[in-house]
Amino acid sequence: MATIRLTCYGREGSPKPERNPTILISVATNQGGEKCFVVDENKDDRQILQAFVDYIKRFNPDVLVGYGVNELDWPYL
């Protein structure tokens, strides 16, 4: 099992996926693993999204959980 949390950057109001990058994805696993994927200074979130996907593929959790993930995070991605 793994739990995830996204943090997105928006200067005005709620962030929008088409204009506001994901700046941080944090993951904690039931085996004690913790990982943070942080966007670099050019604010291109494609690198952290790919690193997150690669990590999840390697860890291969049976369940992904998180507060508000189904309502907020997955739709944002």
Protein Blocks (a to p, Z undefined) as FASTA:
>chain_A
ZZdddddddfehjadfklpccfbdcdddfkopacdddddfkopaklmmmmmmmmmmmnop
abdcdehklmmmmmmZZ
